[in-house]
Amino acid sequence: MKKGILIGLPIVISLLLGIMVFIFSSQVSKPTPIAPNAPQGAPKAAPQPSDVCDVDLMLVLDRTGSMSIGEEGLDGTPKITRVKEAVLALIAQIEALGTTAGPVRIGLVTLHHDSPAQGQQKTYVQKNSGLVENNAANMAIFKSTIQGLQPSYLESPNNAGIYGTCIACGLKTGNDELTAKKVEGKKQFTLLLSDGAAGIGLNNQILDANEERAQSQATAETKTIADAGRGAGIKYFAVGFGQGTGKSFYYPNGLTAAVSNPATDYFYRPNPTAWAGTFSDIFGGICPKPPTPTPTQTPTPTPTATPTPTISTTPTQTATPTNSPTPIPNQSPTATPIVVIVTATPTPIPLAIVTTPIPTPKVPVSGSSPGLPGILTIGGAVFLILVGFAL
């Protein structure tokens, strides 16, 4: 009986320890799953200029005799100089879009009352440039054309006062160029600059000796031509100037007849210094700048740091008892010292368990595997049981 207890007790203890080690090692061996990084969407491509500025722009500019002088009390610089500045600023704005912007195509028609060359018919309009694409070579030629513009003589024999302009002629010449070079899906615009005072008809003749009737008839022709252009998909903007006194002519009806909505498409700018800003605003409405894309940044995953257990190396201080000798009464002349032995009970020092950091797996996994120590211990216990039975 005693022998069986002596053999069986270690077996039971070994079996229990094996089970405990098995459970502990199974828990420790479970890897921590790591959620995979969520896929990031690819950054959106920046809108290309061709997506927002695929347009044709025809300029119809007044360079009649009144453009040779400034506006009294407002700007003494000749108005022809101001219109050049406005157009050159507009070209710079177009060039800033890049040579692949649509491409933008631009053309130029001017209103005048120049004397015709000998043997040629009198006209009041000139196509200075057909539609050309926005590239370095074309823009260099176009800018040179603008720089070379000259106003008609204000006191020319061909100048019939306010009757010397044919706005309808300018719009029709522009319409013909736009429709002849129409590209499917490409928007088309006309920008008109004039004082609006017109009395010349499409027949290149003064429409009426009466000033008011002549302007009224010219305005009706302007509207007819503009309506035809709108039917073909052309949108018109007009910039007007003049003070309506002396040689500063101004007839707004001749300009508002060209646009579909005077409240939004007509701009009265009596001071020529404002023309460049107005041209820029109009073109900015036609061709808004593409938004600057914000790049989408893929976050860099932060590695999970495995904490390293801290092992305390500082021993716990144990109180050292003070051995005080016990006084012994004198019983004889010769005192025999008595040694008193005091046994101090040490304070137990906690044992620090050193754990080995478990590396975090890099891919998601599931399940667990039993620890090797647990398997060996259980196996040993089974072996001892078998030996016990054999005995």
HELIX and SHEET records of a PDB file:
HELIX    1   1 LYS A    2  VAL A   28  1                                  27    
HELIX    2   2 PRO A   49  VAL A   52  1                                   4    
HELIX    3   3 GLY A   65  SER A   68  5                                   4    
HELIX    4   4 LYS A   79  GLU A   95  1                                  17    
HELIX    5   5 ALA A  136  GLN A  147  1                                  12    
HELIX    6   6 GLY A  161  GLY A  164  5                                   4    
HELIX    7   7 ILE A  167  ALA A  180  1                                  14    
HELIX    8   8 GLU A  211  GLY A  231  1                                  21    
HELIX    9   9 ASN A  253  THR A  256  1                                   4    
HELIX   10  10 PRO A  262  ASP A  265  1                                   4    
HELIX   11  11 PRO A  272  ALA A  274  5                                   3    
HELIX   12  12 TRP A  275  ILE A  286  1                                  12    
HELIX   13  13 LEU A  372  ALA A  390  1                                  19    
SHEET    1   A 6 VAL A 125  GLU A 133  0                                        
SHEET    2   A 6 ARG A 105  LEU A 111 -1                                        
SHEET    3   A 6 VAL A  55  ASP A  62  1                                        
SHEET    4   A 6 LYS A 187  SER A 194  1                                        
SHEET    5   A 6 ILE A 234  GLY A 240  1                                        
SHEET    6   A 6 TYR A 266  TYR A 268  1                                        
END                                                                             
